[in-house]
Amino acid sequence: MPPLDVAAFAVFAVAWLFYEPLLTLVGKRRGGVLNTDMTVIRAAWMTNMTGRDPRLMDGQLLGHALNSASFFASSNLLLIAAAAGALFGGEATFRSVSALEVIKTSSRMLFELQLALVLVALARGLLDFIWSIRQFNYCIAAMGAAPDPMPDATDRAAYGAALSRLLNPALSSFNAGVRGYYFALAAAAWLFGPVAFMAATLGAVGLLLWRQRSSPAAAAIRDLRRLLER
């Protein structure tokens, strides 16, 4: 494999493997990370849920999150099937793709590696979505088991905290699955050459970080967290 391709692959591997630890570190040192702020909001939601009767709205909101995870998992599976079909298409697929002017692949082995990387990124996302769905089902059972509205604030806070320890990892896994699409698109850019691959990887990381810290949504969530923590 040409040295530039090796360098581009190394950049992708570092970005893909260390993005989440980097985001956690940024959140601890500087604060204002959307995912971290949302954990506080979800904890407040679960605590308030224990004092509501009926809890129809809470069930609908959780059901919507579960449906979203199921939709993304189904879509991910279709993309995996398409990528696998191209990967196992053999020499015919390689010849067809190599005929395109915009595709930059020097050998069939490199082409298969490029497709395999897209497939691996999508497969990792699918596993995250599946785990997210499992955890959402645990949340549904825990919410259904919640006692009638609790008058004691201490009990409500304890039950809400326990529920949030189920809900937050479920949505964290969902976020990781969605993030897999960003890295799968970056991996697909490798077909257009190592420079495009490296640029797409850095662009994906930059876009993700901007949405976490500087987007209008991040600012709004940050303000809501401040209001809830008063």
N, C-alpha and C positions, 0 to 999 in steps of 0.2 A: 504494500500500500504506500502511495507517495507520502513524503513527510508532511506536506500541508494537510492532507486528509487525516493523518495521525494527530496533528495538532488540533484540528477542528473537532475531532472525536474526543480528545482529551478535555477540551473546553466544555463540550456538551456533557460529558460524564461528571465533571466537577459541578457544573451548574445544576444538573438533574439530581445528583446525590446530596448536595449540600445546600440547596435552596431553602429547604424547611428549617434546618438548624440555623442558617443565616437569618431567616425571618424571626425565629425565636430569640436569637441574640439581639437583633435590632429592637425587638419589642421590649426586652428587658432593660436595655441601656438607654433607649431614647423614648420608648413608649409610643402611643399613637398608632399601633398596628391594628388594622381592622379586625383580623381574626381574634386577637387578644381582647379587644374591646367587646366583641360579640359574646365572648364567654361570660362576661359580667351581665350583659343584657339577657342572655338565656337563663342565667341563674335567677335573675329577678323575675323572669317569666314563670319559671317553675315554682318559685316561692309564692307568687301571686295566684298561680293556678290552684294551689292547695286551699285557698280561701274562697274560691268561686263555686257557685252552685246555680245552675248546671255548668258543666265543663265542656259544653258542645263546641264552643269556639276553639278551645285548646286542642280538642281532638281533631277538628278540621284542619287546623294549622299543622299539626304533626302529620296528618294524613297527606297534606299537600307536599311536605318535605319528603315523605316516603315515596309518593308518586314521582316526584322529580328525580330521585335517585334511581328508581326503577326505569324511568324513561332514558336516562343517560346510560344506564347499564345496557339496555337493549340496543341503543344506538351504537355504543362502543362495540358490542358483539358483532354488529353488521360490518363495522369498519375493520375489525379484526379478520372477519371472513374475507373481505375484499383484499386486504393486505396479504393474507395467507395465500389466497388464490393467485395473486401476482407473483409471490415469492416462489410458489411451487409450480409456476407455469413453465419452467424450464427454459430451454434455448429459444423457443418461439417468443416468449415474453421479452427476453433480453434483446433479441434482434429488433423487435417492434419498438421498444423503448429507445434503443441506441440510434434508431433512425431519426429521432427527434433532435433538432438542432440545439434546443435549450437544455437537454439532458447531458450532464458531464459525468460520465462513468467510464473508467479506463479498462475495466475487465468485468467478466461475468461474476467473479468472486466479489469484487467491490460492490457491484449492483445488488447482489444478494445480501451483502452485509448492510447496505443502505436500507433495503426493505425490511430486513430482520430487525434493525433498530427501531423502525416505525412500529413494527409488530410488538416488540418488547415493551415500548412505551405505552401502547394501547392496552396490552395485557396487564401491565402494572395498574393502569387506571381501572380496568375492569375488576381486578381484585379489591381495589379500594371501594368501588361502588358496592360490590357484594358484601363486604364487611360493614359498610355503612347501612345497608338494608337490614342486615342481621341486628345491628345495634338499634336501629329504629324500632324493630319489633320488640326488643327488650324494653325500650322506652314506652311503647304502647301498653305493654303488660304492667309496667310500674305505674303508669298514669292511671290505668284502670283499677289498680289495687289501692290507690290513694284513698284514705278515709274521707268521710263527709267533711265539709269545710271545718278546718281546725280553728278553734277560737284562740288557742295559745300561740303567741307569736314565735316562741322558741321552737315549738314542734313544727310549725310551718316552715321556719327557716331551715331546720335540720332536714326535713323531708324534701324541701326544694333543692337544697344543696346536693342531696343524694341523687335526685332526679337529674340535676344538671351534670353530674359526673357520668351519667349515661348519655345525655343528649349532646353534650359538647364533643366527645370523641366520635359520635355518629356523624355529626356535621363536619368535623375535622377530616374524617375519612372521605366524606362526600367532596369536600374542597380539594383533597388530594387527587381524587378521581378526575375532577374538572381540570385541575392543573395538568393532568396527564395529556389532555388535548393540546395544550400549549407546547409541551415538549415533543409530542408526536408530530405536530406541524413543523417544529424546528428540525426534527430528524428528517422529515420529508424534504426539507430544503437542501439536504445533502445531495439529492439527485441533480441539483443545479450547480453543484460544485462546492468545494470546501469553504470558499470565501462566503458564499451565500449561506452555507450551513452555520458558520461561525457567527455571521451577522444575525441570522434568525434566532440562534440560541441566546445571544446577548440581548436582542430585542425582546424576546419572550420574558427573560428575567427582568429587564427594565420595566416592561409593561406590568408584570405582576407586582413588582415592588411599588410602582407608582399607584396602582389601584389599592394597594394595602395601606399606603401612607398619605398620599397627596390627592387622591380623587375626591370629588364632592361627596360620594357615599362614605368614604373614610372619615371626612370631616363631620358629617352628620352623625355617624355612629359615635365618634369621639365626644360630641356634645351631649348625646343621649346618655353615654356612660357617666359623664360628669353630673348630669341631673340625677341619675339614679344613685350615685354615690354620695350625694349631699347628706 
